[in-house]
């Protein structure tokens, strides 16, 4: 068994958003994304893979398609396959996200 | 965009564990599982699909393969394809879990 205390895995860097992998299989990856104020994951899209974002702490401006919304702790959202998506930390504090992607683009 | 305040979707029933779907695609489903004290998801396995459990609140005894561990809020774990897994609420309070499965067995 491989239980992980998620927030103990957080890593932040002044350089850029940090991604910390928790689990990876052919079917999915599960990461924490850690964004300091001002950091972002630029809008992009994946063909054939869906992504879920869950906000642990902080606040992010999430873009899915043409829409953008600021979401905080306890919110979850889906970025479907082929739809442009990204997130920016527009707040003044750290942003920590759970991110699950299926299937795993690194293993397709 | 489809953001959801996860814990606002909780439903408990004296009958049995409740599963509330948040998102569903061919690649994944994302549910909340809601277990009152004494309720469980019996050990079972899925061929070709991996499951992630994340504990929002409460405490559960998770079985993955032959091992069982009691885990609380903030813990995440992977039940890999073909490995027997289940969860029991052995505590005295409600247990709420985020569950992601990939691919979606309902759509294979």
Backbone of each chain as ProteinMPNN parsed JSONL, in Angstrom:
{"seq_chain_A": "XXXXXXXXXXXXXXXXXXXXXXXXXXXXXXXXXXXXXXXXXXXXXXXXXXXXXXXXXXXXXXXXXXXXXXXXXXXXXXXXXXXXXXXXXXXXXXXXXXXXXXXXXXXX", "coords_chain_A": {"N_chain_A": [[0.86, -1.202, 0.0], [0.367, 2.279, -0.567], [-0.045, 4.838, 0.789], [-0.222, 8.417, 0.849], [0.502, 11.447, 2.436], [-0.888, 14.138, 1.247], [-0.345, 16.982, 1.246], [2.101, 17.121, 2.412], [3.854, 16.758, 0.429], [4.198, 19.012, -1.016], [6.023, 21.334, -3.007], [7.541, 24.378, -3.569], [8.808, 26.773, -5.904], [10.718, 29.626, -6.753], [11.318, 29.834, -9.386], [9.43, 28.583, -11.175], [6.105, 27.168, -11.569], [5.651, 24.187, -9.694], [5.475, 20.69, -10.262], [4.549, 17.818, -8.624], [4.803, 14.442, -8.651], [2.519, 11.981, -7.527], [1.29, 9.475, -8.018], [1.555, 7.205, -10.726], [0.385, 5.579, -13.531], [-0.363, 3.58, -16.457], [-2.9, 4.347, -16.979], [-3.454, 6.72, -15.678], [-2.173, 9.839, -14.29], [-1.304, 11.289, -11.148], [-0.849, 14.224, -9.599], [0.585, 16.863, -7.522], [0.181, 20.256, -8.051], [2.008, 23.167, -7.576], [1.843, 26.487, -7.059], [3.298, 29.588, -6.819], [2.41, 33.025, -5.99], [1.534, 34.731, -8.961], [2.578, 32.778, -10.644], [1.985, 30.348, -13.298], [0.216, 27.832, -15.205], [0.434, 27.596, -18.492], [-2.196, 28.058, -20.913], [-3.209, 25.14, -22.619], [-3.762, 22.115, -24.515], [-4.945, 18.696, -24.487], [-5.007, 15.858, -26.476], [-7.402, 13.431, -26.336], [-7.206, 12.976, -23.596], [-8.382, 13.553, -20.316], [-8.493, 16.03, -17.717], [-8.53, 16.566, -14.216], [-8.865, 19.132, -11.851], [-8.358, 19.89, -8.456], [-8.784, 22.126, -5.822], [-6.684, 22.568, -3.179], [-5.625, 24.585, -1.485], [-5.368, 28.145, -1.359], [-5.931, 30.267, -4.219], [-7.029, 30.224, -7.556], [-7.062, 31.362, -10.975], [-8.837, 29.797, -13.233], [-8.804, 28.627, -16.509], [-10.984, 27.257, -18.814], [-11.594, 26.243, -21.944], [-13.083, 29.012, -23.411], [-13.679, 30.305, -21.149], [-13.054, 31.824, -17.968], [-12.518, 31.389, -14.497], [-12.257, 32.351, -11.087], [-11.264, 30.277, -8.535], [-11.452, 28.706, -5.334], [-10.398, 26.937, -2.302], [-11.58, 23.567, -2.017], [-12.966, 23.417, -4.348], [-13.648, 21.746, -7.426], [-12.834, 20.815, -10.774], [-13.319, 20.005, -14.26], [-11.245, 19.551, -17.033], [-11.888, 18.88, -20.131], [-10.826, 16.51, -22.651], [-9.102, 17.821, -25.452], [-9.933, 20.414, -25.024], [-8.925, 23.696, -24.459], [-6.984, 24.631, -21.644], [-5.914, 26.029, -18.511], [-4.151, 27.483, -15.691], [-3.789, 30.203, -13.42], [-2.071, 31.692, -10.773], [-3.503, 34.155, -9.327], [-3.687, 35.288, -6.946], [-2.547, 36.473, -3.711], [-1.273, 34.525, -2.313], [0.144, 31.195, -1.78], [-0.756, 28.544, -4.047], [-2.172, 25.403, -4.12], [-2.766, 22.427, -5.821], [-4.586, 19.452, -6.536], [-4.072, 17.256, -9.165], [-5.382, 15.209, -11.581], [-4.883, 13.173, -14.341], [-6.187, 11.456, -17.141], [-6.22, 9.257, -19.919], [-2.723, 8.582, -19.076], [-0.671, 10.875, -20.472], [2.066, 10.634, -20.728], [2.505, 8.012, -21.099], [1.181, 7.056, -23.264]], "CA_chain_A": [[0.0, 0.0, 0.0], [1.197, 3.456, -0.839], [-0.744, 6.082, 1.131], [0.619, 9.615, 0.867], [-0.102, 12.662, 2.999], [-0.711, 14.926, 0.026], [0.243, 18.317, 1.383], [3.503, 16.985, 2.837], [4.65, 16.635, -0.799], [4.275, 20.319, -1.692], [7.307, 22.007, -3.22], [7.398, 25.632, -4.32], [10.06, 27.334, -6.401], [10.584, 30.964, -7.343], [11.531, 29.71, -10.834], [8.192, 28.289, -11.912], [5.185, 26.211, -10.965], [6.21, 22.862, -9.474], [4.594, 19.524, -10.332], [5.093, 16.699, -7.853], [3.995, 13.262, -8.944], [2.154, 11.091, -6.419], [1.074, 8.138, -8.581], [1.561, 7.186, -12.181], [0.165, 4.293, -14.195], [-0.724, 3.849, -17.861], [-4.268, 4.872, -17.04], [-3.596, 8.033, -15.047], [-1.174, 10.341, -13.339], [-1.863, 12.077, -10.051], [0.213, 15.162, -9.202], [0.251, 18.14, -6.91], [0.754, 21.44, -8.685], [2.29, 24.161, -6.536], [2.056, 27.767, -7.756], [3.453, 30.813, -6.04], [1.704, 34.152, -6.602], [2.04, 35.149, -10.267], [2.963, 31.646, -11.494], [0.848, 29.82, -14.059], [0.346, 26.801, -16.231], [-0.116, 28.269, -19.678], [-3.26, 27.312, -21.572], [-2.775, 24.096, -23.546], [-4.809, 21.103, -24.623], [-4.483, 17.319, -24.653], [-5.928, 15.081, -27.304], [-7.749, 12.101, -25.822], [-6.989, 12.825, -22.15], [-9.118, 14.505, -19.479], [-7.778, 16.449, -16.5], [-9.311, 17.096, -13.092], [-8.173, 19.985, -10.881], [-9.017, 20.112, -7.165], [-8.034, 23.169, -5.108], [-6.435, 22.334, -1.756], [-5.451, 25.836, -0.751], [-5.093, 29.278, -2.219], [-6.967, 30.679, -5.158], [-6.491, 30.27, -8.91], [-7.924, 31.718, -12.1], [-8.829, 28.631, -14.12], [-9.393, 28.782, -17.841], [-11.423, 26.045, -19.526], [-12.162, 26.8, -23.171], [-13.031, 30.487, -23.472], [-14.156, 30.845, -19.874], [-12.103, 31.841, -16.846], [-13.137, 31.662, -13.198], [-11.392, 32.272, -9.914], [-11.793, 29.235, -7.651], [-10.684, 28.517, -4.103], [-10.344, 25.619, -1.667], [-12.764, 22.724, -2.024], [-13.587, 23.408, -5.681], [-13.097, 20.766, -8.357], [-13.333, 21.066, -12.13], [-12.872, 19.09, -15.309], [-10.779, 20.067, -18.324], [-12.069, 17.72, -21.006], [-9.962, 16.272, -23.807], [-9.14, 18.73, -26.608], [-10.369, 21.759, -24.641], [-7.8, 24.47, -23.929], [-7.141, 24.858, -20.206], [-4.736, 26.501, -17.807], [-4.443, 28.073, -14.38], [-2.864, 31.248, -12.988], [-2.244, 32.12, -9.385], [-3.705, 35.609, -9.348], [-3.867, 35.722, -5.553], [-1.322, 36.871, -3.027], [-0.707, 33.434, -1.52], [0.457, 29.968, -2.516], [-1.874, 27.768, -4.576], [-1.851, 23.967, -4.211], [-3.826, 21.736, -6.558], [-4.502, 18.047, -6.917], [-4.332, 17.139, -10.597], [-5.429, 13.834, -12.092], [-5.07, 13.131, -15.791], [-6.437, 10.097, -17.615], [-5.074, 8.412, -19.577], [-1.456, 9.255, -18.794], [-0.067, 11.236, -21.765], [3.464, 10.209, -20.759], [2.589, 6.561, -21.341], [0.398, 6.685, -24.448]], "C_chain_A": [[0.887, 1.24, 0.0], [0.505, 4.763, -0.431], [0.226, 7.249, 1.255], [-0.159, 10.74, 1.546], [0.149, 13.766, 1.974], [0.078, 16.209, 0.276], [1.682, 18.282, 1.91], [4.419, 16.941, 1.621], [4.807, 17.954, -1.541], [5.71, 20.802, -1.823], [7.025, 23.27, -4.029], [8.769, 26.098, -4.764], [9.784, 28.711, -6.985], [10.688, 30.896, -8.861], [10.225, 29.556, -11.602], [7.318, 27.364, -11.087], [5.856, 24.846, -10.816], [5.122, 21.795, -9.593], [5.266, 18.393, -9.568], [4.207, 15.486, -8.116], [3.761, 12.412, -7.691], [2.017, 9.647, -6.905], [1.099, 8.256, -10.097], [1.355, 5.761, -12.666], [-0.07, 4.603, -15.672], [-2.052, 4.579, -17.964], [-4.407, 6.29, -16.512], [-2.267, 8.517, -14.503], [-1.885, 11.206, -12.326], [-0.727, 12.904, -9.473], [-0.328, 16.176, -8.201], [0.922, 19.216, -7.738], [0.858, 22.52, -7.614], [2.677, 25.475, -7.208], [2.187, 28.902, -6.753], [2.668, 31.934, -6.722], [2.366, 34.559, -7.922], [2.406, 33.996, -11.184], [1.729, 31.056, -12.191], [1.24, 28.571, -14.827], [-0.352, 27.365, -17.455], [-1.2, 27.415, -20.329], [-2.707, 26.358, -22.629], [-3.914, 23.096, -23.658], [-4.186, 19.732, -24.843], [-5.501, 16.587, -25.512], [-6.163, 13.722, -26.65], [-7.524, 11.901, -24.348], [-7.728, 13.938, -21.399], [-8.324, 14.802, -18.215], [-8.774, 16.945, -15.464], [-8.388, 17.957, -12.238], [-9.004, 20.038, -9.604], [-8.166, 21.09, -6.36], [-7.913, 22.818, -3.623], [-6.414, 23.641, -0.984], [-5.027, 26.932, -1.703], [-6.226, 29.503, -3.202], [-6.344, 30.787, -6.547], [-7.527, 30.732, -9.906], [-7.788, 30.599, -13.127], [-9.47, 28.988, -15.447], [-9.752, 27.403, -18.39], [-12.134, 26.551, -20.773], [-12.005, 28.311, -23.144], [-13.328, 31.128, -22.123], [-13.049, 30.82, -18.824], [-12.86, 32.146, -15.557], [-12.123, 31.511, -12.09], [-12.032, 31.309, -8.924], [-10.851, 29.026, -6.472], [-10.827, 27.114, -3.538], [-11.672, 24.868, -1.713], [-13.466, 22.661, -3.362], [-12.863, 22.409, -6.57], [-13.638, 21.075, -9.747], [-12.657, 20.152, -13.133], [-12.428, 19.889, -16.528], [-10.856, 18.901, -19.307], [-11.026, 17.683, -22.124], [-10.192, 17.318, -24.898], [-9.627, 20.139, -26.287], [-9.182, 22.487, -23.993], [-8.04, 24.779, -22.451], [-5.814, 25.313, -19.608], [-5.144, 27.106, -16.485], [-3.37, 29.096, -14.035], [-3.129, 31.537, -11.522], [-2.295, 33.647, -9.369], [-3.862, 36.153, -7.932], [-2.513, 36.08, -4.946], [-0.694, 35.758, -2.214], [-0.529, 32.18, -2.357], [-0.817, 29.226, -2.904], [-1.413, 26.314, -4.732], [-3.04, 23.232, -4.803], [-3.539, 20.24, -6.637], [-4.875, 17.972, -8.394], [-4.296, 15.658, -10.984], [-5.669, 13.907, -13.588], [-5.217, 11.691, -16.232], [-6.82, 10.12, -19.092], [-3.819, 9.251, -19.388], [-0.751, 9.586, -20.109], [1.398, 10.795, -21.877], [3.61, 8.735, -21.136], [1.782, 6.116, -22.542], [1.348, 6.322, -25.585]], "O_chain_A": [[2.008, 1.228, 0.508], [0.469, 5.705, -1.222], [1.357, 7.084, 1.712], [-1.337, 10.954, 1.259], [1.267, 14.266, 1.851], [1.06, 16.481, -0.414], [2.392, 19.286, 1.862], [5.635, 17.073, 1.761], [5.472, 18.013, -2.575], [6.507, 20.699, -0.89], [6.346, 23.221, -5.055], [9.77, 25.853, -4.091], [8.758, 28.937, -7.627], [10.207, 31.791, -9.555], [9.949, 30.295, -12.548], [7.731, 26.848, -10.048], [6.558, 24.402, -11.725], [4.008, 21.964, -9.098], [6.419, 18.052, -9.835], [3.009, 15.507, -7.835], [4.678, 12.16, -6.909], [2.55, 8.72, -6.296], [0.713, 9.277, -10.666], [2.071, 4.847, -12.256], [0.015, 5.759, -16.087], [-2.296, 5.329, -18.909], [-5.361, 6.99, -16.851], [-1.348, 7.729, -14.279], [-2.934, 11.784, -12.607], [0.236, 12.365, -8.926], [-1.54, 16.332, -8.05], [2.097, 19.1, -8.085], [-0.079, 22.754, -6.851], [3.722, 25.561, -7.853], [1.292, 29.14, -5.942], [2.301, 31.815, -7.891], [3.585, 34.711, -8.0], [2.536, 34.199, -12.391], [0.595, 31.234, -11.745], [2.416, 28.295, -15.063], [-1.563, 27.584, -17.457], [-1.128, 26.186, -20.298], [-1.846, 26.727, -23.428], [-4.924, 23.223, -22.965], [-3.057, 19.614, -25.318], [-6.708, 16.691, -25.294], [-5.222, 12.957, -26.439], [-7.633, 10.774, -23.863], [-7.7, 15.102, -21.797], [-7.588, 13.956, -17.707], [-9.732, 17.647, -15.786], [-7.263, 17.559, -11.936], [-10.221, 20.212, -9.663], [-6.956, 20.899, -6.233], [-8.91, 22.775, -2.902], [-7.09, 23.791, 0.034], [-4.4, 26.672, -2.73], [-7.333, 28.991, -3.032], [-5.269, 31.365, -6.709], [-8.725, 30.525, -9.713], [-6.764, 30.471, -13.798], [-10.549, 29.579, -15.493], [-8.917, 26.499, -18.422], [-13.165, 27.216, -20.672], [-10.918, 28.826, -22.884], [-13.239, 32.346, -21.972], [-12.218, 29.911, -18.797], [-13.718, 33.028, -15.514], [-11.24, 30.655, -12.145], [-13.181, 31.487, -8.521], [-9.632, 29.149, -6.593], [-11.318, 26.211, -4.215], [-12.737, 25.439, -1.483], [-14.451, 21.938, -3.512], [-11.646, 22.241, -6.489], [-14.768, 21.542, -9.887], [-11.581, 19.606, -12.89], [-13.135, 20.782, -16.995], [-9.983, 18.033, -19.312], [-10.433, 18.7, -22.481], [-11.331, 17.654, -25.223], [-9.725, 20.976, -27.185], [-8.526, 21.955, -23.096], [-9.147, 25.14, -22.053], [-4.74, 25.017, -20.132], [-6.332, 27.231, -16.186], [-2.19, 28.891, -14.318], [-4.279, 31.614, -11.09], [-1.268, 34.325, -9.395], [-4.137, 37.338, -7.743], [-1.476, 35.993, -5.604], [0.288, 35.98, -1.506], [-0.99, 32.107, -3.496], [-1.822, 29.271, -2.194], [-0.407, 26.032, -5.383], [-4.174, 23.39, -4.35], [-2.39, 19.823, -6.785], [-5.873, 18.553, -8.821], [-3.312, 14.958, -10.744], [-6.559, 14.624, -14.046], [-4.488, 10.81, -15.776], [-7.663, 10.924, -19.488], [-3.849, 10.475, -19.524], [-0.279, 8.68, -20.796], [1.911, 10.605, -22.98], [4.705, 8.271, -21.451], [1.701, 4.92, -22.819], [0.899, 5.978, -26.679]]}, "seq_chain_B": "XXXXXXXXXXXXXXXXXXXXXXXXXXXXXXXXXXXXXXXXXXXXXXXXXXXXXXXXXXXXXXXXXXXXXXXXXXXXXXXXXXXXXXXXXXXXXXXXXXXXXXXXXXXX", "coords_chain_B": {"N_chain_B": [[-17.743, 25.84, -18.413], [-17.428, 23.859, -15.464], [-17.289, 24.018, -12.531], [-17.328, 22.553, -9.261], [-18.389, 22.637, -5.93], [-17.066, 20.509, -3.889], [-17.772, 19.252, -1.366], [-20.325, 20.112, -0.987], [-21.857, 18.37, -2.323], [-22.205, 16.075, -0.93], [-23.962, 13.174, 0.144], [-25.599, 11.273, 2.508], [-26.767, 8.054, 3.56], [-28.761, 5.961, 5.596], [-29.124, 3.456, 4.618], [-27.004, 2.503, 2.921], [-23.57, 2.963, 1.789], [-23.107, 5.949, -0.055], [-22.694, 6.943, -3.424], [-21.744, 9.69, -5.251], [-21.792, 11.113, -8.319], [-19.479, 13.313, -9.841], [-18.065, 14.02, -12.195], [-17.927, 12.529, -15.416], [-16.399, 10.762, -17.942], [-15.248, 9.021, -20.905], [-12.73, 8.388, -20.198], [-12.453, 8.568, -17.458], [-14.048, 8.406, -14.19], [-15.305, 10.579, -11.641], [-16.079, 10.69, -8.376], [-17.86, 11.342, -5.268], [-17.612, 9.437, -2.385], [-19.64, 8.502, 0.267], [-19.726, 7.561, 3.491], [-21.382, 6.357, 6.244], [-20.785, 5.697, 9.774], [-19.761, 2.341, 10.14], [-20.494, 1.591, 7.587], [-19.496, 0.278, 4.334], [-17.414, -0.26, 1.418], [-17.299, -3.149, -0.179], [-14.485, -5.362, -0.54], [-13.144, -5.584, -3.803], [-12.233, -5.96, -7.27], [-10.861, -4.402, -10.228], [-10.425, -4.985, -13.62], [-7.925, -3.66, -15.507], [-8.353, -1.016, -14.812], [-7.534, 1.755, -12.781], [-7.822, 3.046, -9.443], [-8.145, 5.983, -7.473], [-8.182, 7.038, -4.132], [-9.05, 9.748, -2.076], [-9.023, 11.192, 1.092], [-11.393, 13.259, 2.397], [-12.734, 13.86, 4.837], [-13.205, 12.423, 8.077], [-12.518, 8.97, 8.838], [-11.105, 6.055, 7.504], [-10.809, 2.482, 7.077], [-8.73, 1.226, 4.885], [-8.37, -1.226, 2.453], [-5.902, -2.594, 0.454], [-4.952, -4.936, -1.709], [-3.5, -7.361, 0.303], [-3.195, -5.839, 2.491], [-4.204, -3.661, 5.133], [-5.038, -0.385, 6.151], [-5.688, 2.268, 8.428], [-6.792, 5.406, 7.53], [-6.823, 8.979, 7.485], [-8.051, 12.402, 7.061], [-6.704, 14.171, 4.256], [-5.097, 12.216, 3.285], [-4.014, 10.193, 0.548], [-4.443, 7.518, -1.787], [-3.589, 4.755, -3.945], [-5.364, 2.339, -5.723], [-4.384, -0.138, -7.568], [-5.067, -1.446, -10.871], [-6.586, -4.654, -11.024], [-5.958, -5.327, -8.44], [-7.207, -6.288, -5.328], [-9.447, -4.265, -3.497], [-10.895, -2.101, -1.003], [-13.009, -0.281, 1.327], [-13.739, 0.572, 4.702], [-15.787, 2.22, 6.996], [-14.651, 2.565, 9.963], [-14.775, 4.229, 12.011], [-16.316, 6.577, 14.325], [-17.607, 8.595, 13.058], [-18.832, 10.42, 10.119], [-17.567, 9.556, 6.87], [-15.964, 10.918, 4.121], [-15.025, 10.689, 0.792], [-12.962, 11.434, -2.012], [-13.08, 9.965, -5.15], [-11.433, 8.742, -7.887], [-11.546, 7.102, -10.938], [-9.9, 5.386, -13.537], [-9.456, 3.815, -16.689], [-12.967, 4.662, -17.272], [-15.025, 2.313, -15.988], [-17.688, 2.013, -16.577], [-17.945, 2.764, -19.147], [-16.359, 1.305, -20.768]], "CA_chain_B": [[-16.978, 25.372, -17.245], [-18.288, 23.076, -14.581], [-16.7, 23.84, -11.205], [-18.242, 22.007, -8.258], [-17.922, 22.667, -4.539], [-17.182, 19.057, -3.698], [-18.455, 18.767, -0.162], [-21.756, 20.453, -1.067], [-22.52, 17.26, -3.033], [-22.29, 14.898, -0.042], [-25.257, 12.612, 0.536], [-25.467, 10.068, 3.337], [-28.003, 7.293, 3.74], [-28.648, 4.862, 6.568], [-29.189, 2.191, 3.872], [-25.685, 2.042, 2.469], [-22.654, 3.977, 1.268], [-23.617, 6.677, -1.214], [-21.735, 7.424, -4.435], [-22.297, 10.836, -5.978], [-20.893, 11.403, -9.439], [-19.168, 14.715, -10.148], [-17.713, 14.096, -13.609], [-17.795, 11.223, -16.046], [-16.035, 10.73, -19.357], [-14.785, 7.662, -21.219], [-11.397, 8.18, -19.616], [-12.446, 8.585, -15.994], [-15.155, 8.99, -13.433], [-14.896, 11.254, -10.413], [-17.227, 10.588, -7.467], [-17.659, 11.365, -3.819], [-18.191, 8.311, -1.653], [-20.088, 8.997, 1.572], [-19.955, 6.383, 4.325], [-21.684, 6.539, 7.66], [-20.097, 4.701, 10.608], [-20.156, 0.954, 9.922], [-20.723, 1.296, 6.166], [-18.268, -0.11, 3.631], [-17.397, -0.753, 0.048], [-16.674, -4.468, -0.014], [-13.317, -5.582, -1.392], [-13.435, -5.999, -5.174], [-11.116, -5.564, -8.139], [-11.222, -3.994, -11.584], [-9.389, -5.341, -14.588], [-7.545, -2.622, -16.463], [-8.697, 0.336, -14.351], [-6.927, 2.151, -11.508], [-8.666, 3.923, -8.622], [-7.509, 6.818, -6.452], [-9.017, 7.513, -3.028], [-8.54, 10.858, -1.255], [-9.899, 11.341, 2.264], [-11.765, 14.624, 2.766], [-13.055, 13.968, 6.264], [-13.481, 11.14, 8.703], [-11.425, 8.017, 8.912], [-11.502, 4.781, 6.913], [-9.861, 1.371, 7.013], [-8.576, 0.922, 3.461], [-7.681, -2.462, 2.087], [-5.333, -2.683, -0.896], [-4.305, -6.248, -1.676], [-3.642, -8.049, 1.602], [-2.862, -4.896, 3.548], [-5.25, -2.716, 5.528], [-4.56, 0.722, 6.991], [-6.657, 3.31, 8.77], [-6.295, 6.682, 7.014], [-7.693, 10.12, 7.761], [-8.093, 13.533, 6.133], [-5.471, 14.6, 3.612], [-4.339, 11.068, 2.775], [-4.419, 9.74, -0.781], [-3.841, 6.223, -2.081], [-3.878, 4.17, -5.252], [-5.735, 0.92, -5.834], [-4.055, -0.425, -8.97], [-5.794, -2.449, -11.65], [-6.492, -6.087, -10.689], [-5.641, -5.533, -7.022], [-8.419, -6.202, -4.517], [-9.448, -3.065, -2.66], [-12.174, -1.74, -0.402], [-12.877, 0.664, 2.441], [-14.77, 0.458, 5.733], [-15.77, 3.302, 7.979], [-14.541, 1.928, 11.275], [-14.764, 5.314, 12.997], [-17.628, 6.94, 14.85], [-18.159, 9.746, 12.34], [-18.999, 10.262, 8.674], [-16.355, 9.473, 6.045], [-16.185, 11.433, 2.759], [-13.862, 10.39, -0.046], [-12.928, 11.683, -3.452], [-12.689, 8.737, -5.834], [-11.259, 8.878, -9.338], [-11.224, 5.828, -11.561], [-9.514, 5.558, -14.95], [-10.573, 4.434, -17.419], [-14.291, 4.555, -16.663], [-15.511, 0.95, -16.263], [-19.056, 2.093, -17.104], [-17.909, 3.165, -20.558], [-15.441, 0.45, -21.538]], "C_chain_B": [[-17.938, 24.793, -16.217], [-17.719, 22.931, -13.169], [-17.753, 23.397, -10.2], [-17.61, 22.175, -6.882], [-18.143, 21.254, -3.999], [-18.064, 18.691, -2.511], [-19.926, 19.171, -0.116], [-22.547, 19.323, -1.717], [-22.682, 16.013, -2.166], [-23.733, 14.482, 0.197], [-24.972, 11.359, 1.358], [-26.81, 9.377, 3.441], [-27.768, 6.186, 4.757], [-28.618, 3.516, 5.849], [-27.816, 1.634, 3.54], [-24.842, 3.237, 2.055], [-23.257, 4.638, 0.037], [-22.459, 7.09, -2.119], [-22.412, 8.553, -5.184], [-21.323, 11.181, -7.097], [-20.728, 12.907, -9.64], [-18.903, 14.9, -11.639], [-17.6, 12.674, -14.154], [-17.458, 11.408, -17.514], [-15.685, 9.277, -19.684], [-13.497, 7.34, -20.478], [-11.391, 8.056, -18.104], [-13.852, 8.803, -15.458], [-14.596, 9.573, -12.165], [-16.128, 11.351, -9.527], [-16.843, 11.082, -6.077], [-18.314, 10.118, -3.278], [-18.461, 8.813, -0.229], [-20.491, 7.808, 2.431], [-20.256, 6.792, 5.761], [-20.909, 5.481, 8.463], [-20.647, 3.294, 10.347], [-20.356, 0.599, 8.457], [-19.393, 0.991, 5.455], [-18.51, -0.3, 2.14], [-16.613, -2.059, 0.112], [-15.494, -4.624, -0.963], [-13.723, -6.158, -2.749], [-12.228, -5.591, -6.017], [-11.646, -5.218, -9.52], [-10.081, -4.393, -12.51], [-9.138, -4.155, -15.517], [-7.905, -1.213, -16.057], [-8.098, 0.573, -12.965], [-7.856, 3.105, -10.771], [-7.804, 4.703, -7.638], [-8.555, 7.172, -5.404], [-8.316, 8.7, -2.352], [-9.531, 11.105, -0.122], [-10.139, 12.82, 2.559], [-11.941, 14.755, 4.278], [-13.44, 12.607, 6.798], [-12.277, 10.232, 8.608], [-11.903, 6.673, 8.357], [-10.403, 3.757, 7.008], [-9.838, 0.919, 5.556], [-7.827, -0.391, 3.292], [-7.188, -2.347, 0.654], [-4.537, -3.975, -0.913], [-4.549, -6.884, -0.316], [-3.499, -7.096, 2.771], [-4.055, -4.003, 3.876], [-4.637, -1.641, 6.417], [-5.675, 1.717, 7.225], [-6.062, 4.662, 8.374], [-7.325, 7.785, 7.235], [-7.525, 11.229, 6.741], [-6.72, 13.905, 5.568], [-4.648, 13.462, 3.045], [-4.916, 10.634, 1.422], [-3.756, 8.39, -1.041], [-4.353, 5.68, -3.394], [-4.25, 2.713, -5.084], [-5.497, 0.537, -7.292], [-4.986, -1.482, -9.572], [-5.521, -3.855, -11.14], [-6.125, -6.366, -9.24], [-6.923, -5.33, -6.201], [-8.336, -4.99, -3.597], [-10.853, -2.796, -2.127], [-11.936, -0.781, 0.747], [-14.049, 0.471, 3.399], [-14.65, 1.676, 6.634], [-15.823, 2.672, 9.366], [-14.556, 2.976, 12.383], [-16.189, 5.621, 13.44], [-18.257, 8.12, 14.123], [-18.175, 9.509, 10.831], [-17.656, 10.31, 7.958], [-16.702, 9.921, 4.625], [-14.896, 11.287, 1.965], [-14.041, 10.939, -1.448], [-12.417, 10.403, -4.104], [-12.605, 9.024, -7.335], [-10.881, 7.511, -9.881], [-10.94, 6.053, -13.037], [-8.996, 4.246, -15.511], [-11.897, 4.187, -16.699], [-14.897, 3.19, -16.995], [-16.933, 0.952, -16.836], [-19.087, 2.362, -18.602], [-16.96, 2.309, -21.397], [-16.285, -0.484, -22.432]], "O_chain_B": [[-19.1, 25.191, -16.123], [-17.669, 21.815, -12.652], [-18.913, 23.805, -10.271], [-16.428, 21.885, -6.697], [-19.269, 20.863, -3.693], [-19.0, 17.903, -2.649], [-20.691, 18.645, 0.692], [-23.777, 19.32, -1.667], [-23.234, 15.009, -2.616], [-24.61, 15.317, 0.422], [-24.198, 10.495, 0.946], [-27.859, 10.02, 3.414], [-26.711, 5.555, 4.775], [-28.136, 2.533, 6.41], [-27.499, 0.479, 3.825], [-25.326, 4.366, 1.979], [-23.846, 3.969, -0.812], [-21.403, 7.522, -1.657], [-23.521, 8.394, -5.692], [-20.162, 11.503, -6.842], [-21.696, 13.667, -9.615], [-19.44, 15.811, -12.269], [-17.226, 11.745, -13.438], [-18.15, 12.125, -18.237], [-15.814, 8.401, -18.828], [-13.208, 6.184, -20.17], [-10.452, 7.512, -17.524], [-14.731, 9.31, -16.156], [-13.559, 9.139, -11.665], [-17.104, 12.013, -9.879], [-15.664, 11.22, -5.753], [-19.433, 9.775, -3.659], [-17.616, 9.463, 0.387], [-21.474, 7.127, 2.14], [-19.468, 7.488, 6.402], [-20.436, 4.492, 7.902], [-21.861, 3.09, 10.336], [-20.387, -0.583, 8.114], [-18.321, 1.389, 5.911], [-19.638, -0.473, 1.679], [-15.42, -2.071, 0.416], [-15.505, -4.078, -2.066], [-14.529, -7.085, -2.835], [-11.307, -4.945, -5.517], [-12.716, -5.666, -9.931], [-8.911, -4.159, -12.206], [-10.04, -3.707, -16.224], [-7.782, -0.292, -16.865], [-8.15, -0.295, -12.094], [-8.586, 3.878, -11.391], [-6.864, 4.169, -7.05], [-9.676, 7.557, -5.738], [-7.114, 8.644, -2.092], [-10.735, 11.213, -0.355], [-9.215, 13.547, 2.923], [-11.37, 15.644, 4.91], [-13.935, 11.749, 6.067], [-11.162, 10.674, 8.333], [-12.988, 6.209, 8.706], [-9.219, 4.094, 7.02], [-10.788, 0.314, 5.06], [-6.789, -0.624, 3.912], [-7.96, -2.039, -0.253], [-3.542, -4.094, -0.198], [-5.685, -6.934, 0.156], [-3.664, -7.498, 3.922], [-4.825, -3.636, 2.987], [-3.837, -1.927, 7.307], [-6.497, 1.977, 6.347], [-4.972, 5.024, 8.819], [-8.532, 7.552, 7.179], [-6.93, 11.026, 5.683], [-5.721, 13.95, 6.286], [-3.624, 13.691, 2.402], [-6.123, 10.697, 1.187], [-2.644, 8.14, -0.576], [-5.404, 6.084, -3.892], [-3.564, 1.949, -4.405], [-6.315, 0.851, -8.157], [-5.595, -2.287, -8.866], [-4.377, -4.212, -10.857], [-5.994, -7.527, -8.851], [-7.627, -4.333, -6.362], [-7.296, -4.72, -2.996], [-11.853, -3.205, -2.716], [-10.791, -0.5, 1.101], [-15.184, 0.241, 2.983], [-13.551, 2.104, 6.985], [-16.885, 2.301, 9.867], [-14.37, 2.65, 13.556], [-17.144, 4.996, 12.979], [-19.32, 8.597, 14.518], [-17.611, 8.535, 10.333], [-16.733, 11.006, 8.38], [-17.614, 9.378, 4.0], [-13.824, 11.703, 2.404], [-15.139, 10.912, -2.002], [-11.427, 9.826, -3.654], [-13.563, 9.481, -7.958], [-9.997, 6.843, -9.345], [-11.641, 6.81, -13.708], [-8.163, 3.606, -14.869], [-11.926, 3.569, -15.635], [-15.246, 2.931, -18.147], [-17.334, -0.001, -17.505], [-20.123, 2.21, -19.248], [-16.78, 2.556, -22.59], [-15.731, -1.297, -23.172]]}, "name": "protein", "num_of_chains": 2, "seq": "XXXXXXXXXXXXXXXXXXXXXXXXXXXXXXXXXXXXXXXXXXXXXXXXXXXXXXXXXXXXXXXXXXXXXXXXXXXXXXXXXXXXXXXXXXXXXXXXXXXXXXXXXXXXXXXXXXXXXXXXXXXXXXXXXXXXXXXXXXXXXXXXXXXXXXXXXXXXXXXXXXXXXXXXXXXXXXXXXXXXXXXXXXXXXXXXXXXXXXXXXXXXXXXXXXXXXXXX"}
